[in-house]
Amino acid sequence: MRKDKRKSREPKGVYRVRIWSEYNAGLIARGSLTMWIDESTFMSGSEARAVKRGRPQVYSDAMIQAVLTLKHVYDLTLRASQGFVQSLRELAFADLPVPNYTTLSRRAQELQVTLPEMSSGAPMSNAGQRKGHAQRRSTAA
């Protein structure tokens, strides 16, 4: 018999996804947020150019780069960044087509995205610090 009066924890139930379309929509909805952005940010270069033979690209490189920059700055997943941009479209840009998360993934491999550095030289993300903290070692080299 246990000496303390605490209840033992019951094991968690196994959660199985049965309706993937609802699960996927829930992951996309996690990125919904309200904010104001100048219209020229997404409209500059809205004409996608056809570089290769075949079906022309629907989304310009500037649009993909803007979404990937938002993804990096707010530390979002691809599905959450799709939801983020969809919520921006609902606010101000009604005619703006939003790239799908699979399109973002494919175009991110081809596109060279350069993020601006802060003038102080401080890093824009702390991804290395989290990794070092999780493994209990210093990230300083």
N, C-alpha and C positions, 0 to 999 in steps of 0.2 A: 504494500500500500504506500502511496506517495505521502510524504510528510506535509508538503504544502498543499493548499486547497485549490490550486490552479487547475483549470480544466485542460486536458490535453487537446492539442490542436487536431481538428479533423482534417484529413487530406482534402486538397482541392479537387473539385470535379474536373473531369476531362472535358474541355470545350472543343467541339468539332465543328468546323465551318461546313454548313450544308448548302447555304445559298451564297455562292461566291459573288454574284452580282451585287447583292446587298452589302457584303463584306468589303468589296472593292469600292463601292460608293461611300461607305463609311470612312475608309482610309482617305479618299479624296476630300471628303467633307472636313477632315481635320485641319486642312489648310485654309479654311475660310476665315477671312479677316477684313476689317474695314479700314481703309486709309485713302488718302488723296494723292494722286500722282498727276503731273502735268501730261496733257494729252500727247504732246510732241514726243514724249519718251517712247511710246509704243508705235506711234504713227510714222516716225522718221525711218524710212526704208521699208514701208509696208508692202512695197511691190517686190515680191519674191522673183528672183531672176532664175531662168532656166539655164544652168551651166552645162548639164549633160543631156544626152539623148534620153528619151522616155518621158515619163510623166513629170510635168514641172512641179517644183516645190511650192507648197501652199503657203508656208511660213518663211519669212525672210530670215537671213542670218542675224539681223539686228533684233528681231523678235525673240529668237531662240536664245541669243546672248543675254537679253534682258531678263528672261525667265530664269535662266541658269544663274545669273547674278543674284536675283532675288532668292533663289534656292540656297545659294552659298551664304548670303548675308544673314538670312533668317534660319539657317541650319534646318532646312526642310527636306523631306523625301521628294522623289519625283511626283508621286501622286498628290502629296500635300501641296507642292508648288503648282500643280495643275489646278487644284481647288482654290488656291490663293489667287491665281490669275483669273479664274472664272468668277470669283467674287468681285474682283476689280472690274471685270467686264459688265457685271450686273449693275454696278454703281454708275459707271460713266461711259464705257465704251461698248455700246449695244451692238455695233456692227463688227466688232473685233473678233476674229476667229481665234480660239484658244488651242494651242498644240496639246495633243494627247501625251501622256507620260511615256509611252513607247516611242513616240516621235522625238521627244526630248532626249531620251536615252540614245537613240540612234544618231541624232544630229550632234549630240555632245561629244561623241567619239570622233567626228570629223572636224568639228569646229574648235578653233583655238580661242579660248576665252581667257582674256587677261583682266585680272581684277586690280583696281587701283590700290596702292598702298597708302596707309595713313601718313600724314606729314610728320608725325612724331616717330615713325618707324615701328610703332607697336603692331603686333600681329592682329589681323582682323578676325581670326578664329582661335580657339584654344583646343583644337583637336589633339594636338600632341600632349598637352597637359593632362587631358582626361585619360589618355592611353597610359601615360606614365603613372598617374595616380592609381589606376586600376591594377597596375602590376607592381606598385610600391617601389618605384625607382625614379630617379631624377631624370628630367628631360633635358637638362642642360648638357651641352656637349663640350 
